[in-house]
Amino acid sequence: MESPPGSAGEASKILKAAIIGYGYMGEIRHQNVSRHSQLELLGICDPGQSGKLAGMNCKAYADYRDALK
């Protein structure tokens, strides 16, 4: 029997995420994802921010379609 959404059985699942655009809101989204143990940041997509993304602990993508593969 499957656990209903939001139940304790679902709490152990990791949700994978990517951030598209790393301007002001992208930085806030990155902070929010980093705070939650149930979220895993796979990458950040922003061709104009490659230098800023180089030191991060995730992949940097120039094209969001590459992050979706």
VENBELWO-V439014 format. One record per pair of residues at least 24 apart in sequence whose C-alpha atoms are under 10 Angstrom apart, sorted by the first residue. I is the first residue (numbers start at 1). J is the second residue. If there is no record, write none. Layout:
# VENBELWO-V439014
i=(I:I)
j=(J:J)
This chain:
# VENBELWO-V439014
i=(11:12:12:13:13:13:14:14:14:15:15:15:15:16:16:16:16:17:17:17:17:17:17:18:18:18:18:18:18:18:18:18:18:18:19:19:19:19:19:19:19:19:20:20:20:20:20:20:20:20:20:21:21:21:21:21:21:21:22:22:22:22:22:22:22:23:23:42:42:43:43)
j=(38:37:38:37:38:39:38:39:40:39:40:41:42:40:41:42:43:41:42:43:44:67:68:42:43:44:45:58:59:60:61:64:67:68:43:44:45:46:60:61:64:67:44:45:46:47:61:62:63:64:67:45:46:47:48:49:62:64:46:47:48:49:50:52:53:48:49:67:68:67:68)
